[in-house]
Amino acid sequence: MFENHISISKSAQKRLTLLSSQLGKNENEIANLAILNYNYEKEIPIRELLKKAKGMWTDRIDLPDYNKIRKSWEREFND
């Protein structure tokens, strides 16, 4: 197990102690569970990033015509 020193606020320490006693787990276990279950999508909204990226390849002229390639595959597989 890797050890790391972290600093937490007084209120976070109180919550950690309370959770530890309520769940019957030591504070290290609670901290590990909290980190593993943290919802990163709240901090980095994936949908928003995808919406911003929409169309980013639209004006590229150096890319092949994917519709043409797909149609040729369809002809090839449908024969």
C-alpha atoms as an extended CHARMM CRD file, in Angstrom:
* protein
*
        79  EXT
         1         1  MET       CA              0.0000000000        0.0000000000        0.0000000000  PROA      1               0.0000000000
         2         2  PHE       CA              1.2900000000        3.4470000000       -0.9070000000  PROA      2               0.0000000000
         3         3  GLU       CA              1.2910000000        6.0770000000        1.8270000000  PROA      3               0.0000000000
         4         4  ASN       CA              0.5700000000        9.7190000000        1.1770000000  PROA      4               0.0000000000
         5         5  HSD       CA              0.2570000000       12.6530000000        3.5320000000  PROA      5               0.0000000000
         6         6  ILE       CA             -2.7540000000       14.8860000000        2.8430000000  PROA      6               0.0000000000
         7         7  SER       CA             -4.1370000000       17.9450000000        4.5480000000  PROA      7               0.0000000000
         8         8  ILE       CA             -7.8760000000       18.2150000000        5.0920000000  PROA      8               0.0000000000
         9         9  SER       CA            -10.0490000000       20.8340000000        6.7140000000  PROA      9               0.0000000000
        10        10  LYS       CA            -11.2990000000       20.5250000000       10.2720000000  PROA      10              0.0000000000
        11        11  SER       CA            -14.8600000000       19.8920000000        9.0600000000  PROA      11              0.0000000000
        12        12  ALA       CA            -13.6470000000       17.1750000000        6.6560000000  PROA      12              0.0000000000
        13        13  GLN       CA            -11.7620000000       15.5320000000        9.5250000000  PROA      13              0.0000000000
        14        14  LYS       CA            -14.9250000000       15.5490000000       11.6340000000  PROA      14              0.0000000000
        15        15  ARG       CA            -16.8980000000       13.9310000000        8.8090000000  PROA      15              0.0000000000
        16        16  LEU       CA            -14.1570000000       11.3750000000        8.2580000000  PROA      16              0.0000000000
        17        17  THR       CA            -14.1490000000       10.4410000000       11.9320000000  PROA      17              0.0000000000
        18        18  LEU       CA            -17.9520000000       10.2210000000       11.9930000000  PROA      18              0.0000000000
        19        19  LEU       CA            -18.0830000000        8.0480000000        8.8730000000  PROA      19              0.0000000000
        20        20  SER       CA            -15.3450000000        5.8500000000       10.2580000000  PROA      20              0.0000000000
        21        21  SER       CA            -17.3220000000        5.1450000000       13.4190000000  PROA      21              0.0000000000
        22        22  GLN       CA            -20.6500000000        4.7250000000       11.5870000000  PROA      22              0.0000000000
        23        23  LEU       CA            -19.2860000000        2.3050000000        8.9980000000  PROA      23              0.0000000000
        24        24  GLY       CA            -16.8770000000        0.4760000000       11.2640000000  PROA      24              0.0000000000
        25        25  LYS       CA            -13.9540000000        1.1460000000        8.9510000000  PROA      25              0.0000000000
        26        26  ASN       CA            -10.7360000000        2.9820000000        9.6730000000  PROA      26              0.0000000000
        27        27  GLU       CA            -10.1970000000        6.4830000000        8.3030000000  PROA      27              0.0000000000
        28        28  ASN       CA             -7.7600000000        5.2790000000        5.6370000000  PROA      28              0.0000000000
        29        29  GLU       CA            -10.3730000000        2.9000000000        4.2270000000  PROA      29              0.0000000000
        30        30  ILE       CA            -12.9750000000        5.6940000000        4.1370000000  PROA      30              0.0000000000
        31        31  ALA       CA            -10.5510000000        8.0620000000        2.3760000000  PROA      31              0.0000000000
        32        32  ASN       CA             -9.6640000000        5.3820000000       -0.2020000000  PROA      32              0.0000000000
        33        33  LEU       CA            -13.3340000000        4.6490000000       -0.8840000000  PROA      33              0.0000000000
        34        34  ALA       CA            -14.0680000000        8.3520000000       -1.2730000000  PROA      34              0.0000000000
        35        35  ILE       CA            -11.3120000000        8.7620000000       -3.8470000000  PROA      35              0.0000000000
        36        36  LEU       CA            -12.2670000000        5.6240000000       -5.7670000000  PROA      36              0.0000000000
        37        37  ASN       CA            -15.9480000000        6.6120000000       -5.8540000000  PROA      37              0.0000000000
        38        38  TYR       CA            -15.4360000000       10.2920000000       -6.6260000000  PROA      38              0.0000000000
        39        39  ASN       CA            -17.5680000000       11.3830000000       -9.5730000000  PROA      39              0.0000000000
        40        40  TYR       CA            -15.0200000000       13.0150000000      -11.8740000000  PROA      40              0.0000000000
        41        41  GLU       CA            -17.6880000000       13.7600000000      -14.4450000000  PROA      41              0.0000000000
        42        42  LYS       CA            -18.9580000000       16.5120000000      -12.1450000000  PROA      42              0.0000000000
        43        43  GLU       CA            -15.5880000000       18.2300000000      -12.4270000000  PROA      43              0.0000000000
        44        44  ILE       CA            -14.9830000000       17.4050000000      -16.0890000000  PROA      44              0.0000000000
        45        45  PRO       CA            -18.3830000000       17.3360000000      -17.8080000000  PROA      45              0.0000000000
        46        46  ILE       CA            -17.7920000000       14.8560000000      -20.6360000000  PROA      46              0.0000000000
        47        47  ARG       CA            -20.9600000000       15.8000000000      -22.5020000000  PROA      47              0.0000000000
        48        48  GLU       CA            -19.9620000000       19.4640000000      -22.5700000000  PROA      48              0.0000000000
        49        49  LEU       CA            -16.5090000000       18.5970000000      -23.8970000000  PROA      49              0.0000000000
        50        50  LEU       CA            -18.0400000000       16.4430000000      -26.6200000000  PROA      50              0.0000000000
        51        51  LYS       CA            -20.4700000000       19.2010000000      -27.5900000000  PROA      51              0.0000000000
        52        52  LYS       CA            -17.5710000000       21.6630000000      -27.9000000000  PROA      52              0.0000000000
        53        53  ALA       CA            -15.6550000000       19.1850000000      -30.0690000000  PROA      53              0.0000000000
        54        54  LYS       CA            -18.6070000000       18.6300000000      -32.4180000000  PROA      54              0.0000000000
        55        55  GLY       CA            -17.7060000000       19.5680000000      -35.9640000000  PROA      55              0.0000000000
        56        56  MET       CA            -14.0240000000       20.0710000000      -35.2970000000  PROA      56              0.0000000000
        57        57  TRP       CA            -13.1380000000       17.9360000000      -38.3350000000  PROA      57              0.0000000000
        58        58  THR       CA            -15.7640000000       19.4620000000      -40.6330000000  PROA      58              0.0000000000
        59        59  ASP       CA            -13.5490000000       21.8170000000      -42.6060000000  PROA      59              0.0000000000
        60        60  ARG       CA            -10.5490000000       19.4940000000      -42.9410000000  PROA      60              0.0000000000
        61        61  ILE       CA             -9.5890000000       18.9690000000      -46.5790000000  PROA      61              0.0000000000
        62        62  ASP       CA             -6.7560000000       16.5280000000      -45.9470000000  PROA      62              0.0000000000
        63        63  LEU       CA             -9.0630000000       13.6960000000      -44.8430000000  PROA      63              0.0000000000
        64        64  PRO       CA            -10.4500000000       11.0600000000      -47.2110000000  PROA      64              0.0000000000
        65        65  ASP       CA            -14.1060000000       10.9940000000      -48.1890000000  PROA      65              0.0000000000
        66        66  TYR       CA            -15.4350000000        8.5530000000      -45.6070000000  PROA      66              0.0000000000
        67        67  ASN       CA            -18.8800000000        8.3490000000      -47.2060000000  PROA      67              0.0000000000
        68        68  LYS       CA            -17.2720000000        7.1580000000      -50.4460000000  PROA      68              0.0000000000
        69        69  ILE       CA            -15.1450000000        4.5970000000      -48.5620000000  PROA      69              0.0000000000
        70        70  ARG       CA            -18.1690000000        3.3230000000      -46.6350000000  PROA      70              0.0000000000
        71        71  LYS       CA            -20.2460000000        2.9430000000      -49.8040000000  PROA      71              0.0000000000
        72        72  SER       CA            -17.4680000000        0.9240000000      -51.4290000000  PROA      72              0.0000000000
        73        73  TRP       CA            -17.3840000000       -1.3690000000      -48.3830000000  PROA      73              0.0000000000
        74        74  GLU       CA            -21.1500000000       -1.7920000000      -48.5240000000  PROA      74              0.0000000000
        75        75  ARG       CA            -20.9290000000       -2.7940000000      -52.1950000000  PROA      75              0.0000000000
        76        76  GLU       CA            -18.1170000000       -5.1910000000      -51.3910000000  PROA      76              0.0000000000
        77        77  PHE       CA            -19.9410000000       -6.8690000000      -48.5010000000  PROA      77              0.0000000000
        78        78  ASN       CA            -23.3320000000       -6.9690000000      -50.2150000000  PROA      78              0.0000000000
        79        79  ASP       CA            -22.0800000000       -8.8580000000      -53.2880000000  PROA      79              0.0000000000
